[in-house]
Amino acid sequence: MTFLSRMSPVRAWSDLRFFLSTRERHEWWFLVAAIAITAFLIFAFAHDSYMEKEYKPQIVYVQQWRLDRTDAEIVAQQKIDQVKKDADEAEARKKQDENRAAFKRLDDKLTRMGI
């Protein structure tokens, strides 16, 4: 506890004033330059880190069906929907294969370079 009892903000301020009064003129310019560069880098990182969130609404469409549909009508609608679902899955699979091929070409190129 004796260590903390010797600490005084007034003595620290006077010690800092004495230290700064003994500095040469060129040291002040280096201090200003160092503070300016540090402040600019902190500002640049803080400014660059802000990214606005992209808003994408998620809309879910629901079809309303009659309560008195027959099983045959339900099966017929499922067959129609299955064709659309298969087409969507094929399109997604095609895009995924194209993306995979592009990454494979990049990996082969990097392997040839020795990376």
C-alpha positions, 0 to 999 in steps of 0.5 A: 500500500505504501507504493500507491500512497506515493502517487499523486496526480499533482506531482505527476502533472508537474513531473510531466511539465518539467519533462516536456520543458526540457525537450528541444524544438525538433523533438516537438515536431517529431511528437506532432508528426507521430501523433498525426500519423497515429491519429490518421491510422486510427481514423482510417481503420475506424472509418474502414471498419464500418459496413452498412448491412445489406437489406434483403427482404425474405418473402414467403408466398403461401398458396391457399388450397381448398379444403375439399380437394381430392387426393388426385388433385393433390398428387397432380399438383405435387407432380407439377411442383416436382418438375419446378423443384427439379429444374431449380435444383438442376440450376443450383447444381449447375452453378455449384459445379461451375463454381467448383470448376473455377476453384479447381482451375485456380488451385491447379494454377497455384499448384503449378506455381508451387504454392 
